[in-house]
Amino acid sequence: MKSMELGTIEREIHVDASPEVVFDVVSRPEHISEWWSDEATLDDGIGELVWGERVDVQQFSVVTAEPPRLFAFRWAYPDGKFDAEAAALLVTFELTPSGTGTKLRMTESGFREMGWEAAKLEEMYNDHVTGWDHFVPRLGEYAGRLASS
C-alpha cells in the first residue's frame, strides 16, 4: 500500500477570467453557492456554508482577503461551529494573472492538526480530495461563464 502524507491537498487550474472575477467567485457568498455549497453567507468575516436542506452546515472564518490575489479561510471546525481556539482546516486560493485569465492555486491544509485518529484522518482527507476534484473545476467553469456574460 502506498504511504500517503494526508497533510495538504493542492489543485491548480487555469481560469478563463480575470483575477478580479475569480476573487469574487471564491470570496462572495452569492458566487460560492453557485459552484460549491447550496447556500453561503458571510458577515464580518464569519460565514456559513450549507449543503442540502441544512443537512450539512459548516461555519467558516476569513483569515486573509487581499483582492484580487489571495483569499484564505478556516473551516471544518468541530461540530461545524466557529471556534477561534479550535483546530480547523485552512483553504487558500492564490490567484495569479496568466495570459488573458488567471492561474488559480487552491491549497487545503491542517488535516494532521485536527487531532483525528488515523482512520478518521484518512477518511476525511480522501473525502476532501474527492470533493476538490469535483468543485475546483466547477469553480473554473463558473468563473469562465461569469466573465463571458
C-alpha positions as CSV (number, residue, x, y, z in Angstrom):
1,M,0.0,0.0,0.0
2,K,1.3,3.4,-0.9
3,S,2.1,5.7,2.0
4,M,0.1,8.9,2.0
5,E,1.1,12.1,3.6
6,L,-2.5,13.1,4.4
7,G,-1.5,16.7,5.2
8,T,-2.2,19.0,2.3
9,I,-4.3,19.0,-0.8
10,E,-3.3,21.2,-3.8
11,R,-5.1,21.9,-7.0
12,E,-4.0,24.3,-9.8
13,I,-6.1,25.3,-12.8
14,H,-6.2,28.0,-15.5
15,V,-9.4,30.0,-15.4
16,D,-10.7,32.0,-18.3
17,A,-11.5,35.0,-16.2
18,S,-9.6,37.9,-14.7
19,P,-8.2,37.6,-11.1
20,E,-10.8,40.2,-10.1
21,V,-13.7,37.9,-11.3
22,V,-12.1,34.8,-9.8
23,F,-11.5,36.6,-6.5
24,D,-15.2,37.4,-6.3
25,V,-16.1,33.8,-7.2
26,V,-14.1,32.4,-4.3
27,S,-14.9,35.0,-1.8
28,R,-18.5,36.2,-2.2
29,P,-21.4,34.1,-0.9
30,E,-23.6,34.6,-4.0
31,H,-20.9,33.1,-6.1
32,I,-19.7,30.4,-3.6
33,S,-23.3,29.0,-3.7
34,E,-23.0,28.6,-7.5
35,W,-20.0,26.3,-7.5
36,W,-19.6,24.8,-4.0
37,S,-22.3,24.9,-1.4
38,D,-26.1,25.1,-1.8
39,E,-26.2,28.3,0.3
40,A,-23.5,30.6,1.7
41,T,-23.5,33.7,3.9
42,L,-20.7,35.9,5.1
43,D,-20.9,38.7,7.7
44,D,-17.9,40.4,9.5
45,G,-15.5,37.6,8.4
46,I,-17.6,34.7,9.7
47,G,-19.7,32.7,7.2
48,E,-21.8,29.7,6.8
49,L,-21.8,27.0,4.1
50,V,-24.9,24.9,3.8
51,W,-25.5,21.7,1.8
52,G,-28.9,20.1,1.3
53,E,-31.8,21.1,3.4
54,R,-29.4,22.2,6.1
55,V,-28.2,18.5,6.3
56,D,-24.6,19.8,6.5
57,V,-23.8,23.2,7.9
58,Q,-20.3,24.4,8.3
59,Q,-19.2,27.8,9.6
60,F,-16.0,29.3,8.2
61,S,-13.8,32.3,9.1
62,V,-11.9,34.5,6.7
63,V,-8.2,34.6,7.5
64,T,-6.9,36.7,4.6
65,A,-8.6,38.7,1.9
66,E,-6.2,40.6,-0.4
67,P,-8.2,41.3,-3.6
68,P,-7.6,40.2,-6.3
69,R,-4.7,37.8,-5.4
70,L,-5.3,35.9,-2.2
71,F,-8.3,34.6,-0.2
72,A,-8.0,32.2,2.7
73,F,-10.4,30.8,5.3
74,R,-10.6,28.2,8.0
75,W,-13.4,25.7,8.2
76,A,-14.4,22.2,9.3
77,Y,-14.5,23.3,12.9
78,P,-15.5,20.7,15.5
79,D,-19.3,20.4,15.3
80,G,-19.3,22.8,12.3
81,K,-19.3,25.9,14.6
82,F,-16.7,28.6,14.5
83,D,-14.3,28.4,17.4
84,A,-11.2,30.7,17.3
85,E,-9.4,28.3,19.7
86,A,-10.1,25.1,17.9
87,A,-8.2,23.4,15.1
88,A,-9.7,23.9,11.7
89,L,-8.7,23.3,8.1
90,L,-7.1,26.2,6.1
91,V,-8.2,26.7,2.5
92,T,-6.1,29.2,0.5
93,F,-6.8,30.5,-3.0
94,E,-3.8,32.1,-4.7
95,L,-4.7,34.0,-7.9
96,T,-2.0,35.0,-10.5
97,P,-2.7,36.7,-13.8
98,S,-1.9,34.3,-16.7
99,G,-2.4,35.4,-20.2
100,T,-5.9,36.6,-20.6
101,G,-7.0,34.6,-17.5
102,T,-5.9,33.5,-14.0
103,K,-3.9,30.7,-12.6
104,L,-5.8,29.6,-9.5
105,R,-3.9,27.6,-6.9
106,M,-6.0,26.0,-4.1
107,T,-4.4,24.5,-1.1
108,E,-6.2,22.9,1.9
109,S,-4.1,22.1,4.9
110,G,-4.3,21.2,8.5
111,F,-5.6,17.7,8.4
112,R,-3.0,16.2,10.8
113,E,-3.6,19.1,13.2
114,M,-7.3,18.2,13.6
115,G,-6.5,15.5,16.2
116,W,-8.4,12.8,14.3
117,E,-7.5,9.1,14.8
118,A,-5.7,7.6,11.8
119,A,-8.8,6.1,10.2
120,K,-10.8,9.3,10.5
121,L,-7.9,11.3,9.2
122,E,-7.6,9.1,6.1
123,E,-11.4,9.2,5.6
124,M,-11.7,13.0,5.8
125,Y,-8.6,13.6,3.7
126,N,-9.9,11.3,1.0
127,D,-13.3,12.8,1.1
128,H,-11.8,16.3,0.7
129,V,-9.6,15.1,-2.2
130,T,-12.7,13.8,-4.0
131,G,-14.6,17.0,-3.2
132,W,-11.9,19.4,-4.5
133,D,-11.5,17.2,-7.6
134,H,-15.2,17.9,-8.3
135,F,-15.5,21.5,-7.1
136,V,-12.3,23.2,-8.3
137,P,-13.2,22.5,-12.0
138,R,-16.8,23.7,-11.3
139,L,-15.3,26.9,-9.8
140,G,-13.2,27.5,-13.0
141,E,-16.2,26.8,-15.3
142,Y,-18.5,29.1,-13.3
143,A,-15.9,31.9,-13.3
144,G,-15.4,31.5,-17.0
145,R,-19.1,31.7,-17.7
146,L,-19.4,34.7,-15.4
147,A,-16.6,36.5,-17.2
148,S,-18.0,35.8,-20.7
149,S,-21.5,37.1,-19.9
